[in-house]
Amino acid sequence: MSVILDEVRVRPRSALKVPHTAEDLAPADPNPDVPAAPRQEIYDGSELRRERRFLGDDAFSEIGSSIASGVLEDGELLRDRELAEQMGISRTPVREAILQLQQIGLVEILPSRRTRVTPLTRQIAEDCRRWAGYCGGIAARQAIPTLSPMDAETAVSRIDALLGAIGSPAEAATAALELLLFLSARAGSPILHAEITERQFSLLRALRRLSYSAQEVEAARVGSRDLASAIARRDSDGAEVAMRSIFGIR
């Protein structure tokens, strides 16, 4: 699909005009057929609630998921009219979604007013991984002491899912992000959870497309097991270190 977005009146940022060489770009998603839609965790004070959904939210999720999974490829042009027709909604929520996706760096608006999927560079992908690791460490530290027995059991089941997915970049990325969202929703910090939720598709695209060495894969396995042990002990310090190591931060 090669399409163009029109009538979006946003001044392009100069940083988005910098061309990238092939060496700068992250590799293509090796599993573009694997969906990129993690389970959502909604934070509301001390409890989770069901979120009221709007058409703009649905458009954001659908387009963001398509970008994260590689269905919409790097540099691919987008047209709000065609996207709206595909989703069976008006153009207004699609435009809202595209502006939100621009804010988190998944799309960029060119001087010609065309809109395209922002190419993912290796540096951006690494920055996303590290950001997820540091935020995940904070979320784990803050969530572990107050997890209910049921939430602790669910967290361990999410860790087991991650352990089973390690070795498949697309599935492991989704499992890691679901664990991150689960813990951040219970960390007692709505700001932290909102930041992670808003950037989930940027994180997911980066995690799916990074290349991992055998040593990094094994470190993620060890970190996952250490996190489960830290949850059992209610060890906040150990949980923070383990969560960071899952994302390759020592």
Solvent accessible surface area in square Angstrom, and as a share of the most:
residue,aa,sasa,rsa
1,M,108,0.48
2,S,97,0.63
3,V,6,0.04
4,I,44,0.22
5,L,1,0.00
6,D,38,0.20
7,E,96,0.43
8,V,5,0.03
9,R,191,0.70
10,V,41,0.23
11,R,212,0.77
12,P,33,0.21
13,R,114,0.41
14,S,85,0.55
15,A,77,0.60
16,L,30,0.15
17,K,115,0.49
18,V,85,0.49
19,P,119,0.75
20,H,72,0.32
21,T,80,0.46
22,A,83,0.64
23,E,133,0.60
24,D,64,0.33
25,L,52,0.26
26,A,7,0.05
27,P,50,0.31
28,A,83,0.64
29,D,15,0.08
30,P,79,0.50
31,N,54,0.28
32,P,58,0.37
33,D,135,0.70
34,V,40,0.23
35,P,106,0.67
36,A,1,0.01
37,A,69,0.54
38,P,6,0.04
39,R,124,0.45
40,Q,78,0.35
41,E,16,0.07
42,I,29,0.15
43,Y,38,0.14
44,D,71,0.37
45,G,46,0.44
46,S,113,0.73
47,E,126,0.57
48,L,71,0.35
49,R,116,0.42
50,R,225,0.82
51,E,65,0.29
52,R,183,0.67
53,R,106,0.39
54,F,113,0.47
55,L,97,0.48
56,G,12,0.11
57,D,44,0.23
58,D,62,0.32
59,A,0,0.00
60,F,14,0.06
61,S,35,0.22
62,E,92,0.41
63,I,4,0.02
64,G,0,0.00
65,S,21,0.14
66,S,26,0.17
67,I,2,0.01
68,A,0,0.00
69,S,5,0.03
70,G,17,0.17
71,V,98,0.56
72,L,10,0.05
73,E,112,0.50
74,D,45,0.23
75,G,26,0.25
76,E,25,0.11
77,L,34,0.17
78,L,0,0.00
79,R,62,0.23
80,D,0,0.00
81,R,93,0.34
82,E,60,0.27
83,L,7,0.03
84,A,3,0.02
85,E,125,0.56
86,Q,111,0.50
87,M,38,0.17
88,G,68,0.65
89,I,39,0.20
90,S,66,0.43
91,R,59,0.21
92,T,77,0.45
93,P,11,0.07
94,V,0,0.00
95,R,61,0.22
96,E,93,0.42
97,A,1,0.01
98,I,0,0.00
99,L,62,0.31
100,Q,59,0.26
101,L,0,0.00
102,Q,13,0.06
103,Q,128,0.57
104,I,20,0.10
105,G,27,0.26
106,L,2,0.01
107,V,0,0.00
108,E,4,0.02
109,I,2,0.01
110,L,42,0.21
111,P,90,0.56
112,S,77,0.50
113,R,110,0.40
114,R,104,0.38
115,T,0,0.00
116,R,63,0.23
117,V,0,0.00
118,T,10,0.06
119,P,14,0.09
120,L,2,0.01
121,T,10,0.06
122,R,115,0.42
123,Q,116,0.52
124,I,71,0.36
125,A,0,0.00
126,E,61,0.28
127,D,72,0.37
128,C,22,0.13
129,R,29,0.11
130,R,101,0.37
131,W,82,0.29
132,A,0,0.00
133,G,0,0.00
134,Y,81,0.31
135,C,15,0.09
136,G,0,0.00
137,G,0,0.00
138,I,73,0.37
139,A,0,0.00
140,A,0,0.00
141,R,96,0.35
142,Q,73,0.32
143,A,0,0.00
144,I,0,0.00
145,P,74,0.46
146,T,108,0.63
147,L,9,0.05
148,S,49,0.32
149,P,113,0.71
150,M,148,0.66
151,D,35,0.18
152,A,14,0.11
153,E,128,0.58
154,T,41,0.24
155,A,0,0.00
156,V,50,0.29
157,S,60,0.39
158,R,23,0.08
159,I,0,0.00
160,D,80,0.42
161,A,51,0.39
162,L,4,0.02
163,L,46,0.23
164,G,72,0.70
165,A,11,0.09
166,I,21,0.10
167,G,63,0.61
168,S,33,0.21
169,P,45,0.28
170,A,0,0.00
171,E,87,0.39
172,A,18,0.14
173,A,5,0.04
174,T,25,0.15
175,A,11,0.09
176,A,9,0.07
177,L,0,0.00
178,E,21,0.09
179,L,1,0.00
180,L,0,0.00
181,L,1,0.00
182,F,4,0.02
183,L,0,0.00
184,S,0,0.00
185,A,3,0.02
186,R,40,0.15
187,A,6,0.05
188,G,58,0.55
189,S,26,0.17
190,P,75,0.47
191,I,135,0.68
192,L,22,0.11
193,H,9,0.04
194,A,58,0.45
195,E,65,0.29
196,I,0,0.00
197,T,33,0.19
198,E,56,0.25
199,R,74,0.27
200,Q,7,0.03
201,F,5,0.02
202,S,13,0.09
203,L,3,0.02
204,L,0,0.00
205,R,7,0.03
206,A,0,0.00
207,L,11,0.05
208,R,1,0.00
209,R,19,0.07
210,L,16,0.08
211,S,86,0.55
212,Y,84,0.32
213,S,58,0.38
214,A,89,0.69
215,Q,120,0.54
216,E,77,0.35
217,V,36,0.20
218,E,83,0.37
219,A,39,0.30
220,A,15,0.12
221,R,74,0.27
222,V,69,0.40
223,G,1,0.01
224,S,0,0.00
225,R,125,0.46
226,D,71,0.37
227,L,0,0.00
228,A,26,0.20
229,S,52,0.34
230,A,0,0.00
231,I,4,0.02
232,A,87,0.68
233,R,144,0.52
234,R,93,0.34
235,D,41,0.21
236,S,23,0.15
237,D,83,0.43
238,G,20,0.19
239,A,0,0.00
240,E,23,0.11
241,V,101,0.58
242,A,4,0.03
243,M,0,0.00
244,R,67,0.25
245,S,26,0.17
246,I,17,0.09
247,F,10,0.04
248,G,40,0.38
249,I,7,0.04
250,R,236,0.86
